[in-house]
């Protein structure tokens, strides 16, 4: 599953869904959580199930952000949306792999009831939204085969610990958020899933978004969350390897394939070893090869 861009769509807005499905995002996150008022939750579930029934006509995987486990709304969300067309869930305010295991048990039963193959519904997690979550990031190595990605969030974490601002005067993240970002990246790598950067809030700043996306890809993130359709093209472009990168990666992979059993090889005057091979394989995977 390609996950360069994951675009949020409020679960109670037909207009925004119509616009989002044309944006070119790899994943649409149909939101039942923060963008939906408490009085609209039931109606949003009905609207989202209608969108899931259109999945075959949408050129994106459809995920649903459900409400957190501690709200009492999670089971109602799952009962409504686990149906053919649902590609995955985005789990907010998770406190570790034990939350994912619990949701996985619910999914096992609901997939069977819906006539879906076991394990069809994948899971991505917003892994840094609570203080407790910061101490459980390593647990996602045991989260199971449903887990496909980890991302991080700033607003809920800041509210929980009482931060008055999360940005420095130059626009960079303050230290606590740098820690959350880096730890999410390491946790995703350890779990073997996609590391996804958090949203870029100012959707009217395409230049800033591009700079930030290129920085994120440099650091190892393979995609990011979007909050507006206008952000999708930039995100897709920045998290896609260039033709030169793909061509070089093919040469690296071919070189090692032609020399089995040799751990260090020379190419264009540079010495390459197994980490270079793994990096090249990731580049080809991100290009869909």
C-alpha positions in Angstrom: 0.0 0.0 0.0 1.5 3.3 -1.1 1.3 5.9 1.7 2.9 9.1 0.6 0.0 11.4 1.3 -2.9 10.8 3.8 -5.6 13.4 3.4 -8.1 14.1 6.2 -11.7 14.4 5.2 -14.3 15.5 7.8 -16.8 12.6 8.2 -19.8 14.9 8.0 -19.1 16.8 4.8 -20.1 15.5 1.5 -18.7 18.6 -0.2 -15.3 18.0 1.2 -15.3 14.3 0.3 -16.1 15.2 -3.3 -13.2 17.6 -3.4 -10.8 15.2 -1.5 -11.4 12.2 -3.8 -10.0 14.3 -6.8 -6.9 15.4 -5.0 -4.7 12.5 -5.8 -3.9 11.4 -2.3 -2.8 7.8 -1.7 -5.0 7.5 1.4 -8.2 9.4 2.4 -8.7 9.5 6.2 -12.4 9.7 6.7 -12.6 11.4 10.1 -15.0 10.5 12.9 -13.0 12.1 15.6 -11.9 15.7 16.1 -13.5 17.3 13.0 -16.9 16.0 13.9 -19.0 17.6 16.7 -20.4 15.3 19.4 -23.9 15.9 18.2 -23.0 14.8 14.6 -21.2 11.5 15.4 -24.1 9.3 14.4 -24.8 11.1 11.2 -21.1 11.1 10.3 -21.0 7.3 10.7 -23.9 7.0 8.3 -22.2 9.4 5.8 -18.8 7.6 6.1 -20.4 4.1 5.5 -21.9 5.5 2.3 -18.4 6.7 1.2 -17.0 3.3 1.9 -19.6 1.7 -0.3 -18.2 3.9 -3.1 -14.6 2.6 -2.5 -14.3 0.9 -5.9 -14.8 4.2 -7.6 -12.2 6.1 -5.5 -8.5 6.2 -6.6 -7.3 6.1 -3.0 -7.3 3.7 0.0 -10.0 4.6 2.4 -9.1 4.7 6.1 -11.3 5.9 9.0 -10.0 7.8 12.0 -12.2 6.4 14.8 -12.7 7.9 18.2 -10.2 7.0 21.0 -10.8 4.0 23.2 -11.4 6.1 26.3 -14.4 7.9 24.7 -16.9 5.0 24.7 -17.5 5.7 21.0 -15.0 3.2 19.5 -17.2 0.1 19.2 -20.0 2.1 17.6 -17.5 3.5 15.1 -16.1 0.1 14.3 -19.5 -1.6 14.0 -20.5 1.1 11.4 -17.4 1.2 9.3 -15.9 -2.4 9.2 -17.3 -3.4 5.8 -16.0 -4.0 2.3 -14.3 -0.9 1.1 -12.5 -0.1 4.4 -8.8 -0.3 3.8 -7.7 0.7 7.3 -8.1 2.6 10.5 -6.2 5.5 12.0 -6.1 5.1 15.7 -5.8 8.4 17.7 -4.5 8.8 21.2 -3.2 5.2 21.4 -1.1 4.4 24.4 0.9 1.5 22.9 0.6 -1.8 21.1 -1.8 -3.2 23.7 -4.4 -0.7 22.4 -3.8 -2.0 18.8 -4.1 -5.6 20.0 -7.5 -4.8 21.6 -8.7 -3.2 18.4 -7.4 -6.1 16.4 -9.6 -8.5 18.4 -12.6 -6.3 17.6 -11.6 -6.3 13.9 -11.3 -10.1 13.8 -14.9 -10.5 14.8 -16.3 -7.7 12.7 -14.4 -8.7 9.5 -15.9 -12.2 9.9 -19.4 -10.8 10.3 -18.9 -8.6 7.2 -17.6 -11.4 5.1 -14.2 -9.9 4.8 -10.9 -11.9 4.9 -9.1 -11.9 8.2 -6.6 -9.1 8.4 -8.1 -7.0 5.6 -8.4 -3.9 7.7 -4.9 -2.4 8.3 -4.0 0.0 11.1 -2.0 3.2 11.3 -1.5 4.9 14.7 -1.0 8.4 15.9 1.6 7.3 18.4 2.6 10.3 20.4 -0.6 12.1 21.5 -0.5 11.2 25.2 2.4 11.3 27.7 2.0 7.6 28.4 2.4 6.9 24.7 5.9 8.4 24.6 7.0 5.5 26.9 5.4 2.8 24.8 6.7 3.5 21.3 9.0 0.5 21.3 6.0 -1.8 21.9 4.8 -1.4 18.3 7.4 -4.0 17.3 4.8 -6.5 18.7 1.7 -4.9 17.3 1.1 -7.5 14.6 0.6 -7.7 10.8 -2.2 -5.2 10.7 0.0 -2.3 11.6 1.2 -0.4 8.5 2.3 3.0 9.8 3.0 5.3 12.7 2.6 9.1 12.7 2.9 11.7 15.5 0.8 14.5 16.7 1.5 17.8 18.4 -1.7 19.4 19.6 -3.1 16.8 21.9 0.3 16.1 23.4 0.8 19.8 24.1 -2.6 20.1 25.8 -1.8 17.1 28.0 1.5 18.4 29.2 0.6 22.1 29.3 2.9 23.5 26.6 2.1 27.1 25.7 3.7 27.0 22.3 5.2 24.2 20.1 7.2 26.3 17.7 10.4 28.3 18.1 10.4 31.9 16.6 12.0 30.5 13.4 9.1 28.1 13.0 11.0 25.0 14.1 9.6 22.5 16.6 10.5 23.1 20.3 12.5 20.4 21.9 9.7 18.2 23.3 8.2 17.9 19.8 11.6 17.2 18.3 11.8 14.3 20.7 8.3 13.1 19.7 9.0 13.3 16.0 12.3 11.5 16.3 11.0 8.8 18.6 8.1 8.1 16.2 10.5 7.8 13.3 12.7 5.3 15.3 9.6 3.3 16.5 8.3 3.0 12.9 11.7 1.8 11.7 11.9 -0.7 14.5 8.4 -2.1 13.8 9.1 -2.2 10.0 6.2 0.1 9.1 5.9 3.4 7.3 7.0 6.5 9.3 4.6 9.3 8.5 5.3 12.9 9.4 2.6 15.0 11.0 0.5 17.6 9.3 1.8 21.0 8.1 -0.9 23.3 9.5 -0.6 26.3 7.2 -2.2 25.0 4.0 -1.7 28.5 2.4 2.1 28.1 2.5 3.1 25.7 -0.3 6.8 26.8 -0.2 7.1 26.1 3.5 5.3 22.8 3.0 7.8 21.8 0.3 10.8 22.7 2.5 9.4 20.8 5.4 8.6 17.7 3.3 12.0 17.6 1.8 13.5 17.8 5.3 11.2 15.0 6.5 12.2 12.7 3.6 15.8 13.5 4.2 15.3 12.3 7.8 13.6 9.1 6.8 9.9 9.7 6.8 8.2 8.2 3.8 5.0 10.2 3.8 2.9 12.7 5.7 -0.6 13.7 6.7 -2.4 16.4 4.8 -5.2 18.7 6.0 -6.1 20.3 2.7 -6.4 18.9 -0.9 -4.0 21.7 -2.0 -1.2 20.0 -0.1 -1.4 16.6 -1.8 0.5 17.4 -5.0 3.5 18.8 -3.1 3.6 15.9 -0.6 3.4 13.2 -3.3 6.1 14.9 -5.3 8.5 15.4 -2.3 8.0 11.8 -1.1 8.5 10.2 -4.5 12.1 9.3 -5.6 13.4 11.2 -8.6 14.3 9.3 -11.8 18.0 9.6 -11.0 17.4 8.1 -7.6 15.5 5.2 -9.0 18.0 4.6 -11.7 20.9 4.6 -9.2 18.9 2.3 -6.9 18.4 -0.2 -9.7 22.1 -0.2 -10.4 22.9 -0.9 -6.7 20.4 -3.7 -6.5 21.6 -5.2 -9.8 25.2 -5.0 -8.7 24.6 -6.9 -5.5 22.4 -9.5 -7.3 25.2 -10.1 -9.7 27.7 -10.6 -6.9 26.0 -12.9 -4.4 27.8 -13.5 -1.1 29.9 -10.3 -1.4 29.1 -7.7 1.3 31.1 -4.7 -0.1 31.3 -3.6 -3.7 32.5 -0.5 -5.6 30.3 1.6 -7.8 31.2 4.9 -9.4 34.2 5.2 -7.2 32.3 4.7 -4.0 32.3 1.6 -1.7 28.8 0.2 -1.0 27.8 -2.3 1.6 24.6 -3.9 2.8 23.0 -0.7 4.3 23.3 0.9 0.8 21.6 -2.1 -0.7 18.7 -1.8 1.9 18.4 1.9 1.1 18.3 1.2 -2.6 15.6 -1.4 -2.1 13.5 1.1 -0.1 13.8 3.6 -2.9 12.6 1.1 -5.4 9.7 0.1 -3.1 8.7 3.7 -2.8 8.7 3.9 -6.6 6.3 1.0 -6.7 8.9 -1.5 -8.0 
